[in-house]
Amino acid sequence: MIKFLTRPVVALALAVTVSMGMSAARADTAPAQAPDVALKTTTDQIRGMIKDHYAEYKADQPKFYQAVNDVVVPRFDVPGIAKLVLGANYRTATPDQRTRFATAFKDMLVHSYANAMLDNYKSATINWMPPRLAPNATDAAVNTSLSRDNGQSYAIGFRVHVVDGDWKIYDITVENVSLVLNFRTQLNSEIKRTSLDDVISRMQNGQFKSDSSSNSQQKAN
């Protein structure tokens, strides 16, 4: 099982509401919109949708998953994240395996954290800090401080780069722990123990869930 940030899993779920896209092509120039503005726009959109349709989403979980896919997923560079998470296994994977892994990994994250996102969307305040742009202006770090109404506070960081003319997230850190690096360690251990196809199959069948997904509900209560 994957183990990721058991303590601040709700913070991660709320961070994921900030904003996964299906293109791997990098652009040469930065968009006119600043990266923090792009992320905040997505955050406001999904939180507004949850506010307006909370009862509906609670009663129809697949509908909420679809809403997350429509609004949140396009803000992420899913193929780029999949490549980083697979690490050395990416080089030996077939194109079909890469595509299936990217989709299964994205769906696993959405399904694992959706309930925590839904139940805690009102409990957090996000303080956006000015982005730090790389010299080429196509890579940036956007740091935030996420405070919950129970007094807990977490440092959430987003690494973004330009893909097809828009800012896409390729990593998230919670309290300086990288989602990509943590999942790379856990998933690659499972791939070594079984196989990439087995891991993909278990993800697709909902049998490969984060240990923290169950804890998210406990922390939310």
MOWO-V572016 format. One record per helix or strand of 3 or more residues. SS is the DSSP state (H for helix, E for strand). FROM is the first residue (numbers start at 0). TO is the last residue. If there is no record, write none. Layout:
BEGIN
SS FROM TO
SS FROM TO
END
This chain:
BEGIN
H 8 15
H 34 58
H 60 70
H 72 74
H 77 85
H 87 91
H 94 119
E 123 127
E 138 147
E 152 162
E 165 173
H 178 192
H 195 203
H 210 219
END
